[in-house]
Amino acid sequence: MNRNIKTDGIILRTRRIGELHKGISCLTRSHGIIDAIAYGAGKGKSKLVGMVDPFSLLYLYLYFDPVKDNYKISDIEQRMIFPNIRLELGKFYIASFWAELILKSYSGGGESELVYPLLSKSLIILNKAEKGEQNLVLIQFIWRYLGISGFQSDIRNCSRCDKTFSDTEKVSFDESSNEIICSNCSTNVDMLKFSTGGLKYLRYSSKLDIDKSMKIGLDNKSVDILKRILLAMVQGIVEYPLNTLKKGLIYHG
């Protein structure tokens, strides 16, 4: 086993270890999610103080200690921080949701080569986004993450009868089965229903780079419906409840 690792990383979560140290969970480009200890990062004169905050993009020098059976951070190069995400509550809730989603659903393997650039680009866009754009970044991240994870639903055909949706179809999302279904298969009037514009937006924007997708507008009502459907879809595939969704704060941004 290689005891020394050098990799790009994004801090997803931190925790205090005593008075002086911090434990971190980070998504790395080359090794998936790694838990490590940043000695001295909690207090004192260590250069790591203030450098291992959530949502920072870093270049990490890690050492695996076989005696303690853990990784420690031996050095860090700070690549990018996102002050607006830390200062604006709406952006902070969205970034926190992304981090929790990855921590609770990430399966590893080769996915880090796709999840890492998705998260890093999304954080860059979110940091610069105007208030009206924040939910579009959220929608784009969820939809693309579902695709990488293999849980992206068919938005052209009914999941039950395989009927191709027409342009005027009243398409619904069934939370109980996590399915997108046509009007004929929808038996519950309380099901969340896509707007026509929302479905068209997903179909077209998902073909573009996430940066370019942000240039496509969508009316506020369609954005709100699409956000609620995708958040429900995500919770349906995650085994454990997501704390960032239980608080309800992300729904009102």
GIHU-V620807 format. One record per residue. SS is DSSP state (h for helix, s for strand, l for the rest). PHI is phi in whole degrees, -180 to 180 (* if undefined). D_CENTER is the distance of its C-alpha to the mean C-alpha in Angstrom with 2 decimals. Layout:
ss=SS phi=PHI d_center=D_CENTER
ss=SS phi=PHI d_center=D_CENTER
This chain:
ss=l phi=* d_center=30.14
ss=l phi=-75 d_center=29.25
ss=l phi=-81 d_center=29.22
ss=s phi=-111 d_center=28.04
ss=s phi=-125 d_center=24.64
ss=s phi=-121 d_center=23.62
ss=s phi=-160 d_center=20.08
ss=s phi=-70 d_center=17.37
ss=s phi=-150 d_center=14.77
ss=s phi=-124 d_center=11.94
ss=s phi=-71 d_center=12.66
ss=s phi=-100 d_center=10.15
ss=s phi=-158 d_center=13.05
ss=s phi=-130 d_center=16.79
ss=s phi=-149 d_center=19.82
ss=s phi=-77 d_center=23.51
ss=s phi=-124 d_center=26.00
ss=l phi=67 d_center=29.39
ss=l phi=-90 d_center=30.38
ss=l phi=-109 d_center=29.72
ss=s phi=-118 d_center=26.73
ss=s phi=-133 d_center=22.96
ss=s phi=-98 d_center=20.84
ss=s phi=-128 d_center=17.46
ss=s phi=-117 d_center=14.59
ss=s phi=-134 d_center=13.14
ss=s phi=-90 d_center=11.33
ss=s phi=-108 d_center=14.24
ss=l phi=-68 d_center=14.96
ss=l phi=-105 d_center=18.00
ss=l phi=-129 d_center=17.80
ss=s phi=67 d_center=14.36
ss=s phi=-89 d_center=13.68
ss=s phi=-126 d_center=16.79
ss=s phi=-97 d_center=18.20
ss=s phi=-145 d_center=20.86
ss=s phi=-111 d_center=23.35
ss=s phi=-104 d_center=24.01
ss=l phi=-68 d_center=27.67
ss=l phi=83 d_center=28.98
ss=l phi=-78 d_center=25.67
ss=l phi=-84 d_center=26.23
ss=l phi=-170 d_center=29.54
ss=l phi=106 d_center=32.36
ss=l phi=-104 d_center=32.96
ss=l phi=-61 d_center=30.52
ss=l phi=-67 d_center=28.83
ss=l phi=-81 d_center=25.51
ss=l phi=-61 d_center=25.78
ss=l phi=80 d_center=23.18
ss=l phi=-106 d_center=21.44
ss=l phi=-119 d_center=18.93
ss=l phi=-80 d_center=17.10
ss=l phi=-56 d_center=13.34
ss=l phi=73 d_center=11.30
ss=l phi=-84 d_center=14.43
ss=s phi=-96 d_center=14.79
ss=s phi=-133 d_center=17.76
ss=s phi=-111 d_center=20.23
ss=s phi=-106 d_center=21.06
ss=s phi=-111 d_center=24.42
ss=s phi=-115 d_center=24.24
ss=s phi=-127 d_center=27.23
ss=s phi=-91 d_center=27.42
ss=s phi=-95 d_center=30.20
ss=l phi=-68 d_center=31.81
ss=l phi=-72 d_center=33.92
ss=l phi=-86 d_center=31.17
ss=l phi=57 d_center=28.76
ss=s phi=-153 d_center=25.86
ss=s phi=-93 d_center=24.34
ss=s phi=-128 d_center=25.28
ss=s phi=-86 d_center=24.27
ss=s phi=-92 d_center=27.46
ss=s phi=-163 d_center=26.37
ss=s phi=-143 d_center=23.58
ss=s phi=-115 d_center=23.44
ss=s phi=-81 d_center=21.23
ss=s phi=-94 d_center=19.76
ss=s phi=-160 d_center=17.85
ss=l phi=-121 d_center=17.06
ss=l phi=-127 d_center=15.63
ss=h phi=-61 d_center=18.30
ss=h phi=-69 d_center=17.30
ss=h phi=-66 d_center=13.93
ss=h phi=-76 d_center=16.12
ss=h phi=-96 d_center=18.86
ss=l phi=-102 d_center=17.47
ss=h phi=-60 d_center=16.37
ss=h phi=-58 d_center=14.46
ss=h phi=-70 d_center=12.23
ss=h phi=-64 d_center=12.10
ss=h phi=-62 d_center=11.05
ss=h phi=-66 d_center=8.05
ss=h phi=-63 d_center=7.02
ss=h phi=-65 d_center=8.22
ss=h phi=-64 d_center=6.34
ss=h phi=-56 d_center=2.84
ss=h phi=-62 d_center=5.77
ss=h phi=-66 d_center=7.58
ss=h phi=-60 d_center=5.79
ss=h phi=-65 d_center=6.07
ss=h phi=-65 d_center=9.39
ss=h phi=-95 d_center=10.68
ss=h phi=-128 d_center=10.12
ss=l phi=-67 d_center=10.21
ss=l phi=-106 d_center=13.75
ss=l phi=82 d_center=14.61
ss=h phi=68 d_center=17.33
ss=h phi=-77 d_center=16.98
ss=h phi=-64 d_center=13.31
ss=h phi=-61 d_center=12.61
ss=h phi=-68 d_center=14.54
ss=h phi=-104 d_center=12.10
ss=h phi=-70 d_center=8.64
ss=h phi=-59 d_center=10.05
ss=h phi=-65 d_center=11.25
ss=h phi=-63 d_center=8.31
ss=h phi=-67 d_center=6.36
ss=h phi=-64 d_center=9.90
ss=h phi=-65 d_center=10.92
ss=h phi=-65 d_center=8.27
ss=h phi=-65 d_center=9.31
ss=h phi=-63 d_center=12.82
ss=h phi=-67 d_center=12.85
ss=h phi=-61 d_center=11.48
ss=h phi=-60 d_center=14.12
ss=h phi=-94 d_center=16.78
ss=l phi=-65 d_center=15.97
ss=l phi=-76 d_center=18.71
ss=h phi=-57 d_center=18.28
ss=h phi=-72 d_center=18.68
ss=h phi=-100 d_center=15.94
ss=h phi=-60 d_center=13.02
ss=h phi=-69 d_center=12.44
ss=h phi=-67 d_center=12.78
ss=h phi=-64 d_center=9.92
ss=h phi=-60 d_center=7.77
ss=h phi=-61 d_center=9.68
ss=h phi=-63 d_center=9.49
ss=h phi=-63 d_center=5.83
ss=h phi=-59 d_center=6.18
ss=h phi=-62 d_center=9.57
ss=h phi=-72 d_center=9.19
ss=h phi=-66 d_center=6.88
ss=h phi=-62 d_center=9.63
ss=h phi=-65 d_center=12.12
ss=h phi=-63 d_center=11.39
ss=h phi=-80 d_center=11.51
ss=l phi=85 d_center=14.67
ss=l phi=-115 d_center=13.99
ss=l phi=-72 d_center=14.13
ss=l phi=-77 d_center=17.18
ss=l phi=-73 d_center=20.22
ss=l phi=-108 d_center=20.52
ss=l phi=-115 d_center=24.04
ss=s phi=-134 d_center=25.84
ss=l phi=-65 d_center=26.22
ss=l phi=-69 d_center=24.77
ss=l phi=-100 d_center=28.10
ss=l phi=-109 d_center=30.91
ss=l phi=68 d_center=29.38
ss=l phi=-67 d_center=30.82
ss=s phi=-76 d_center=29.53
ss=l phi=-68 d_center=28.26
ss=l phi=-84 d_center=30.63
ss=l phi=-66 d_center=29.74
ss=l phi=-108 d_center=31.00
ss=l phi=-62 d_center=29.61
ss=l phi=-89 d_center=28.32
ss=l phi=-90 d_center=25.22
ss=s phi=-119 d_center=23.78
ss=s phi=-116 d_center=20.88
ss=s phi=-94 d_center=22.30
ss=l phi=-65 d_center=20.08
ss=l phi=-68 d_center=22.63
ss=l phi=-116 d_center=22.24
ss=l phi=58 d_center=18.82
ss=s phi=-122 d_center=20.87
ss=s phi=-101 d_center=21.38
ss=s phi=-131 d_center=25.15
ss=l phi=-82 d_center=28.07
ss=l phi=-66 d_center=30.48
ss=l phi=-69 d_center=33.00
ss=l phi=-89 d_center=30.74
ss=l phi=-84 d_center=29.41
ss=l phi=-110 d_center=31.73
ss=l phi=-114 d_center=29.94
ss=l phi=-68 d_center=30.29
ss=l phi=-88 d_center=27.56
ss=l phi=-63 d_center=24.79
ss=s phi=-65 d_center=22.07
ss=s phi=-119 d_center=23.31
ss=l phi=-66 d_center=21.69
ss=l phi=-83 d_center=23.50
ss=h phi=-59 d_center=25.13
ss=h phi=-66 d_center=23.43
ss=h phi=-65 d_center=19.93
ss=h phi=-66 d_center=20.62
ss=h phi=-62 d_center=22.25
ss=h phi=-61 d_center=19.38
ss=h phi=-62 d_center=16.93
ss=h phi=-61 d_center=19.70
ss=h phi=-81 d_center=20.55
ss=h phi=-69 d_center=17.43
ss=l phi=-69 d_center=15.66
ss=l phi=-83 d_center=18.62
ss=l phi=-99 d_center=18.02
ss=l phi=-62 d_center=16.14
ss=h phi=-61 d_center=13.21
ss=h phi=-62 d_center=15.62
ss=h phi=-72 d_center=18.35
ss=h phi=-64 d_center=16.48
ss=l phi=-71 d_center=16.29
ss=l phi=-85 d_center=20.08
ss=l phi=-92 d_center=20.35
ss=l phi=-85 d_center=21.17
ss=l phi=-153 d_center=20.77
ss=l phi=-64 d_center=22.81
ss=h phi=-60 d_center=21.46
ss=h phi=-64 d_center=22.42
ss=h phi=-65 d_center=20.61
ss=h phi=-61 d_center=17.39
ss=h phi=-64 d_center=17.72
ss=h phi=-64 d_center=18.57
ss=h phi=-63 d_center=15.82
ss=h phi=-61 d_center=13.17
ss=h phi=-65 d_center=15.02
ss=h phi=-66 d_center=15.38
ss=h phi=-69 d_center=11.81
ss=h phi=-65 d_center=10.90
ss=h phi=-66 d_center=14.04
ss=h phi=-63 d_center=13.26
ss=h phi=-64 d_center=10.13
ss=h phi=-63 d_center=12.39
ss=h phi=-71 d_center=15.05
ss=h phi=-102 d_center=13.67
ss=l phi=-93 d_center=12.62
ss=l phi=-66 d_center=15.92
ss=l phi=-113 d_center=15.63
ss=l phi=-60 d_center=15.10
ss=l phi=-91 d_center=12.01
ss=h phi=-62 d_center=13.75
ss=h phi=-68 d_center=11.54
ss=h phi=-91 d_center=12.61
ss=h phi=-62 d_center=16.12
ss=l phi=-71 d_center=16.88
ss=l phi=79 d_center=16.48
ss=h phi=-67 d_center=15.79
ss=h phi=-71 d_center=12.74
ss=h phi=-74 d_center=15.07
ss=h phi=-105 d_center=17.63
ss=l phi=-79 d_center=15.99
